[in-house]
Amino acid sequence: MLEEDEIEDVKIVPEPSKERLTERQLVDYAAHRKELIRWMLNMGKDPEKAKGYAQATVDKRAVRVDKFYRWVWEQEGYTTNVTVEHGDEYLKELVYKDYTDKYKEGVLDSMKTLFRWRKHELGGEDWEPEFSFSPNNGASNPREFLTEEERQKIREAALEYGSIPTYSNLTAEERDKWKSYLAQRFKKPKRNVSRSDWGRANSWKIPSMVWASLDAGLRPIEVKRANLSWIDLENEVLRIPKEESSKNTDNWVVALSTRTVNALDKWLDERSNYPTYDGRDEIWLTREGNPYKSQSLRYVIRRLCDIAGIETENRKMSWYAIRHSTGTGMANERGLAAAQQQLRHKSQKTTMKYDQAPVEERRDALNKMG
């Protein structure tokens, strides 16, 4: 175990952070940083074997992590509770910065270390970054995506997710067994399971959430933020305001396929019957009444892959796989300009020369993509 003076060799709080924090914030942040640095030096490289990083490595990563914290403060004020959603957004902005891929890879490694510490010591979420940076080809590459065939399988699997046989098609004995299942699933006494619970089990929540994400390439944080004001069923679009469009500077009109609009329509009718949603604007909530986050969405996509028979053993499958497949398919069907509009990308200046594809053309592409 390293002694305190060895930990002090690493810059605990860099000057830019000292200058922007109040005295009490500085005391709090310094204590937070010390715990992180101590862990990096003693356990960061391999927590299971209590093997830490070299001091030179910790020096670099500590500085890069501090810069990430300052970015978070610029968005929402001082906090030490950085989240995987913050990490996703910071990485997205990093893609467009004029840094070398080697430097970007170093930032990514530093953030991975931070989120490993948060998981190991603070019970935080796993973080699966949207991008990796390859020094070999000078490009930022998505980590995973679904093929066109897999997109169709995921769309169909969403209809099977959590479904059970129709109430009227069951015998009394079969119905009794399914009541036991529903009692466990919905955490209620078996005697209180009613026919309405069958409809709840065969909900349109998951299909509408998955299909909207397949169409709009919704990021995890956008699924979390999505609210009723976004939905325009009459015009078959999502209208995402700039303050909720994942740090972008424009309002976005995102095309939806006709199938998705129908699923959303059914879900909105169903949603109004659940007390969980009373007084809430979120389109989708978990069974516990919480907004969906990266971890809960990761469970959903992996369960969908199981239902669809999609092999995931050697793939890092996360919700971003849906987003990446939308971008790839839209670019192939309607070109880069359409993909940029549909995914709400803040494009490089050169790509802004492309014409914006109309919503109608993007909807046609979605219907073809499945």
C-alpha positions as a printed NumPy array, in Angstrom:
array([[  0.   ,   0.   ,   0.   ],
       [  1.354,   3.413,  -0.968],
       [  1.918,   5.982,   1.755],
       [  0.187,   9.369,   1.864],
       [  3.26 ,  11.288,   0.682],
       [  3.415,   9.121,  -2.427],
       [ -0.206,   9.931,  -3.188],
       [  0.56 ,  13.625,  -2.752],
       [  3.109,  13.346,  -5.569],
       [  0.12 ,  13.324,  -7.899],
       [ -1.554,  16.71 ,  -8.391],
       [ -4.683,  16.315,  -6.265],
       [ -6.611,  19.319,  -7.634],
       [ -5.234,  21.053, -10.76 ],
       [ -5.216,  24.848, -10.815],
       [ -8.121,  25.318, -13.284],
       [-10.413,  23.436, -10.878],
       [ -9.085,  25.29 ,  -7.829],
       [ -9.919,  28.583,  -9.493],
       [-13.574,  27.742, -10.159],
       [-14.5  ,  26.017,  -6.869],
       [-15.608,  27.599,  -3.616],
       [-13.631,  26.771,  -0.474],
       [-16.047,  24.079,   0.679],
       [-16.387,  22.599,  -2.826],
       [-12.599,  22.434,  -3.034],
       [-12.357,  20.495,   0.25 ],
       [-15.038,  18.06 ,  -0.962],
       [-13.505,  17.616,  -4.411],
       [ -9.985,  17.113,  -3.018],
       [-11.216,  14.306,  -0.758],
       [-13.027,  12.73 ,  -3.725],
       [ -9.896,  12.963,  -5.895],
       [ -7.674,  11.447,  -3.216],
       [ -9.829,   8.335,  -3.079],
       [ -9.699,   7.982,  -6.869],
       [ -5.931,   8.538,  -7.044],
       [ -5.253,   6.139,  -4.174],
       [ -7.287,   3.466,  -5.969],
       [ -5.532,   4.066,  -9.307],
       [ -2.104,   3.766,  -7.684],
       [ -2.946,   0.637,  -5.702],
       [ -5.658,  -1.241,  -7.624],
       [ -6.544,   0.534, -10.85 ],
       [ -4.797,  -1.771, -13.309],
       [ -6.147,  -5.028, -11.868],
       [ -8.447,  -4.698,  -8.83 ],
       [ -8.674,  -8.464,  -8.397],
       [ -4.901,  -8.717,  -7.921],
       [ -4.561,  -5.329,  -6.187],
       [ -2.22 ,  -4.121,  -8.919],
       [ -2.057,  -0.401,  -9.578],
       [ -0.826,   1.848, -12.366],
       [  2.599,   3.469, -12.473],
       [  2.701,   6.994, -11.095],
       [  3.396,   8.501, -14.532],
       [  0.22 ,   6.865, -15.855],
       [ -1.813,   8.085, -12.88 ],
       [ -0.445,  11.621, -13.377],
       [ -1.8  ,  11.765, -16.933],
       [ -5.129,  10.098, -16.225],
       [ -5.788,  12.236, -13.155],
       [ -5.381,  15.41 , -15.238],
       [ -7.663,  14.12 , -18.011],
       [-10.32 ,  12.995, -15.547],
       [-10.233,  16.42 , -13.876],
       [-10.888,  18.04 , -17.251],
       [-13.933,  15.777, -17.663],
       [-15.283,  16.84 , -14.254],
       [-14.922,  20.493, -15.195],
       [-16.902,  19.819, -18.384],
       [-19.7  ,  18.312, -16.274],
       [-19.702,  21.38 , -14.006],
       [-20.125,  23.623, -17.029],
       [-23.287,  21.708, -17.916],
       [-24.981,  21.538, -14.518],
       [-22.841,  22.996, -11.734],
       [-20.53 ,  21.38 ,  -9.204],
       [-20.987,  17.671,  -8.511],
       [-18.835,  14.605,  -7.926],
       [-21.648,  12.325,  -9.089],
       [-20.615,  11.947, -12.725],
       [-22.663,   9.398, -14.665],
       [-22.277,   7.15 , -17.697],
       [-24.606,   9.552, -19.516],
       [-22.1  ,  12.337, -18.832],
       [-19.369,  10.067, -20.181],
       [-21.327,   9.371, -23.366],
       [-21.907,  13.059, -24.018],
       [-18.321,  14.078, -23.273],
       [-17.007,  11.402, -25.616],
       [-19.407,  12.541, -28.339],
       [-18.029,  16.081, -28.122],
       [-14.477,  14.745, -28.095],
       [-15.054,  13.147, -31.514],
       [-15.306,  16.589, -33.103],
       [-12.336,  18.127, -31.309],
       [ -9.15 ,  18.787, -33.275],
       [ -7.01 ,  16.364, -31.272],
       [ -4.968,  13.398, -32.447],
       [ -6.542,   9.973, -32.161],
       [ -3.716,   9.014, -29.798],
       [ -4.72 ,  11.811, -27.423],
       [ -8.422,  10.893, -27.717],
       [ -7.593,   7.267, -26.941],
       [ -5.717,   8.477, -23.853],
       [ -8.774,  10.437, -22.707],
       [-10.97 ,   7.394, -23.302],
       [ -8.622,   5.17 , -21.253],
       [ -8.664,   7.726, -18.425],
       [-12.462,   7.806, -18.365],
       [-12.658,   4.024, -18.428],
       [-10.428,   4.007, -15.344],
       [-12.713,   6.545, -13.642],
       [-15.86 ,   4.535, -14.282],
       [-14.161,   1.272, -13.205],
       [-13.361,   2.984,  -9.913],
       [-16.919,   4.231,  -9.55 ],
       [-18.244,   0.709, -10.149],
       [-15.67 ,  -0.987,  -7.896],
       [-15.821,   1.466,  -4.993],
       [-19.116,   3.36 ,  -5.319],
       [-21.44 ,   0.795,  -6.9  ],
       [-21.705,   2.751, -10.155],
       [-22.853,   1.502, -13.553],
       [-20.758,  -0.269, -16.157],
       [-19.747,   2.063, -18.967],
       [-19.634,   0.9  , -22.572],
       [-18.378,   3.866, -24.643],
       [-20.081,   4.63 , -27.926],
       [-16.791,   5.211, -29.766],
       [-13.267,   3.861, -29.933],
       [-10.391,   5.798, -31.47 ],
       [ -8.078,   4.024, -33.882],
       [ -4.657,   5.604, -34.507],
       [ -4.286,   3.332, -37.547],
       [ -7.021,   4.775, -39.695],
       [ -7.51 ,   8.196, -38.159],
       [-11.207,   7.577, -37.578],
       [-13.587,   7.239, -34.672],
       [-15.426,   3.953, -35.002],
       [-18.694,   2.758, -33.409],
       [-18.077,  -0.226, -31.151],
       [-21.053,  -2.279, -32.29 ],
       [-24.028,  -2.173, -34.614],
       [-26.823,  -4.386, -35.896],
       [-27.001,  -5.626, -39.459],
       [-30.132,  -4.95 , -41.514],
       [-31.288,  -8.521, -40.893],
       [-30.632,  -8.18 , -37.15 ],
       [-32.611,  -4.921, -37.028],
       [-35.631,  -6.756, -38.396],
       [-35.164,  -9.572, -35.868],
       [-34.924,  -7.084, -32.997],
       [-38.073,  -5.324, -34.193],
       [-39.961,  -8.632, -34.237],
       [-38.449,  -9.764, -30.923],
       [-39.87 ,  -6.645, -29.273],
       [-43.347,  -8.054, -29.95 ],
       [-42.442, -11.237, -28.049],
       [-40.671,  -9.501, -25.163],
       [-42.516, -10.359, -21.936],
       [-45.571, -11.667, -23.795],
       [-47.791, -14.506, -22.532],
       [-50.643, -16.554, -24.071],
       [-54.011, -14.831, -24.541],
       [-56.317, -15.212, -21.504],
       [-59.224, -16.675, -23.486],
       [-57.017, -19.324, -25.119],
       [-55.992, -20.933, -21.82 ],
       [-57.61 , -23.751, -19.89 ],
       [-58.403, -23.228, -16.199],
       [-55.305, -25.226, -15.225],
       [-53.055, -23.285, -17.635],
       [-54.541, -20.019, -16.447],
       [-53.708, -20.92 , -12.838],
       [-50.054, -21.519, -13.765],
       [-49.821, -18.211, -15.587],
       [-51.385, -16.463, -12.583],
       [-48.506, -17.757, -10.479],
       [-46.059, -16.402, -13.049],
       [-47.757, -12.988, -13.178],
       [-47.917, -12.784,  -9.386],
       [-44.158, -13.22 ,  -9.264],
       [-43.521, -10.907, -12.211],
       [-45.641,  -8.062, -10.864],
       [-44.821,  -8.744,  -7.199],
       [-48.399,  -9.111,  -6.019],
       [-50.429, -11.888,  -4.304],
       [-51.69 , -14.54 ,  -6.704],
       [-55.28 , -13.953,  -5.542],
       [-55.002, -10.331,  -6.733],
       [-53.946, -11.24 , -10.271],
       [-56.764, -10.214, -12.595],
       [-57.52 , -10.388, -16.301],
       [-56.155,  -6.872, -16.721],
       [-52.722,  -8.188, -15.757],
       [-52.744, -10.211, -18.977],
       [-52.994,  -6.99 , -20.961],
       [-50.244,  -5.466, -18.846],
       [-47.988,  -8.443, -19.589],
       [-48.608,  -8.034, -23.319],
       [-47.845,  -4.343, -23.165],
       [-46.901,  -2.064, -26.059],
       [-44.294,  -0.307, -23.903],
       [-41.245,  -2.289, -25.053],
       [-42.256,  -2.458, -28.752],
       [-42.881,   1.305, -28.859],
       [-39.594,   2.094, -27.083],
       [-37.528,  -0.291, -29.206],
       [-39.158,   0.719, -32.497],
       [-38.815,   4.441, -31.764],
       [-35.145,   3.842, -30.963],
       [-34.669,   1.85 , -34.174],
       [-36.172,   4.739, -36.148],
       [-34.628,   7.692, -34.333],
       [-31.4  ,   6.086, -33.166],
       [-32.193,   7.231, -29.636],
       [-29.229,   7.422, -27.277],
       [-29.759,   5.992, -23.758],
       [-29.977,   9.501, -22.31 ],
       [-32.607,  10.408, -24.925],
       [-34.724,   7.385, -23.984],
       [-34.435,   8.644, -20.405],
       [-35.424,  12.211, -21.341],
       [-38.126,  11.352, -23.895],
       [-41.441,  12.897, -22.868],
       [-44.944,  13.22 , -24.236],
       [-44.312,  16.616, -25.823],
       [-41.924,  14.982, -28.298],
       [-44.604,  12.842, -29.935],
       [-46.435,  14.137, -33.016],
       [-48.448,  11.161, -34.255],
       [-50.379,  13.143, -36.856],
       [-47.185,  14.066, -38.72 ],
       [-45.388,  10.811, -37.811],
       [-42.375,  12.492, -36.204],
       [-40.614,  13.079, -32.918],
       [-40.023,  16.759, -32.187],
       [-37.009,  16.965, -29.893],
       [-36.352,  20.458, -28.48 ],
       [-32.771,  21.713, -28.433],
       [-32.579,  21.768, -24.641],
       [-33.309,  18.023, -24.565],
       [-31.475,  16.889, -27.694],
       [-28.32 ,  15.734, -25.952],
       [-26.459,  19.066, -25.861],
       [-27.137,  19.958, -29.492],
       [-28.026,  23.508, -30.481],
       [-31.023,  22.888, -32.754],
       [-34.574,  21.644, -32.489],
       [-34.894,  18.328, -34.319],
       [-37.711,  16.794, -36.343],
       [-37.093,  13.058, -36.544],
       [-39.002,  10.792, -38.928],
       [-40.863,   7.726, -37.654],
       [-42.018,   4.713, -39.625],
       [-45.737,   4.015, -39.85 ],
       [-45.342,   0.832, -37.754],
       [-43.687,   2.809, -34.968],
       [-46.398,   5.464, -35.   ],
       [-49.032,   2.731, -34.598],
       [-47.092,   1.18 , -31.705],
       [-46.733,   4.566, -29.977],
       [-50.449,   5.24 , -30.43 ],
       [-51.311,   1.918, -28.765],
       [-48.798,   2.546, -25.961],
       [-50.142,   6.031, -25.194],
       [-53.659,   4.625, -24.834],
       [-52.374,   1.845, -22.585],
       [-50.044,   4.129, -20.622],
       [-52.933,   6.298, -19.418],
       [-54.283,   3.335, -17.427],
       [-51.217,   2.895, -15.224],
       [-51.057,   4.851, -11.923],
       [-47.249,   4.835, -12.223],
       [-47.528,   7.429, -14.985],
       [-49.959,   9.744, -13.203],
       [-48.46 ,  13.234, -13.261],
       [-45.397,  12.007, -15.165],
       [-44.293,  13.19 , -18.607],
       [-41.778,  10.445, -19.378],
       [-42.892,   8.254, -22.282],
       [-41.383,   5.096, -20.799],
       [-40.622,   4.071, -17.199],
       [-39.233,   0.837, -15.794],
       [-41.4  ,  -1.526, -13.771],
       [-40.105,   0.264, -10.648],
       [-41.28 ,   3.618, -12.015],
       [-37.81 ,   4.931, -12.849],
       [-36.585,   6.422, -16.144],
       [-34.582,   3.989, -18.256],
       [-30.782,   4.306, -18.04 ],
       [-27.855,   2.679, -19.84 ],
       [-27.826,  -0.344, -17.535],
       [-31.552,  -1.104, -17.784],
       [-31.475,  -0.569, -21.562],
       [-28.485,  -2.87 , -21.858],
       [-30.556,  -5.58 , -20.2  ],
       [-33.409,  -4.967, -22.658],
       [-31.21 ,  -5.182, -25.783],
       [-29.502,  -8.349, -24.573],
       [-32.845,  -9.945, -23.77 ],
       [-34.083,  -8.985, -27.233],
       [-30.997, -10.595, -28.759],
       [-31.759, -13.796, -26.821],
       [-35.329, -13.833, -28.135],
       [-34.156, -13.079, -31.695],
       [-31.392, -15.688, -31.63 ],
       [-28.669, -13.073, -32.207],
       [-25.275, -14.247, -30.95 ],
       [-23.682, -11.788, -28.498],
       [-20.88 , -13.84 , -26.959],
       [-18.071, -11.976, -28.719],
       [-19.882,  -8.66 , -29.107],
       [-20.186,  -5.722, -26.717],
       [-23.904,  -5.281, -27.208],
       [-25.457,  -2.108, -25.822],
       [-28.305,   0.267, -26.767],
       [-25.874,   2.127, -29.037],
       [-25.931,  -0.886, -31.383],
       [-29.44 ,   0.235, -32.362],
       [-28.294,   3.809, -32.972],
       [-25.334,   2.761, -35.093],
       [-27.498,   0.509, -37.242],
       [-29.909,   3.388, -37.872],
       [-27.06 ,   5.63 , -39.017],
       [-25.587,   2.982, -41.29 ],
       [-28.915,   2.061, -42.869],
       [-30.035,   5.662, -43.36 ],
       [-26.718,   6.619, -44.949],
       [-26.989,   3.685, -47.35 ],
       [-30.606,   4.461, -48.262],
       [-30.581,   8.262, -48.381],
       [-26.999,   9.423, -47.971],
       [-24.945,  11.115, -45.277],
       [-27.115,  14.236, -44.986],
       [-30.183,  12.176, -44.131],
       [-28.243,  10.145, -41.561],
       [-26.944,  13.292, -39.887],
       [-30.459,  14.725, -39.611],
       [-32.016,  11.502, -38.353],
       [-29.308,  10.959, -35.718],
       [-29.149,  14.636, -34.681],
       [-25.409,  14.829, -35.24 ],
       [-23.506,  18.079, -34.836],
       [-21.647,  17.681, -38.106],
       [-18.237,  18.886, -39.22 ],
       [-18.39 ,  22.015, -41.358],
       [-17.588,  20.184, -44.579],
       [-20.521,  17.821, -44.252],
       [-22.91 ,  20.712, -43.647],
       [-22.707,  21.424, -47.389],
       [-25.017,  18.479, -48.026],
       [-28.708,  19.216, -48.492],
       [-31.006,  18.164, -45.647],
       [-33.181,  15.227, -46.628],
       [-36.924,  15.831, -46.12 ],
       [-38.74 ,  13.953, -43.341],
       [-40.812,  12.09 , -45.951],
       [-37.703,  10.632, -47.594],
       [-36.293,   9.554, -44.237],
       [-39.597,   7.832, -43.372],
       [-39.472,   5.93 , -46.68 ],
       [-35.954,   4.796, -45.802],
       [-37.088,   3.589, -42.36 ],
       [-39.938,   1.572, -43.875],
       [-37.437,  -0.112, -46.223],
       [-34.899,  -0.724, -43.448],
       [-37.405,  -2.594, -41.283]])
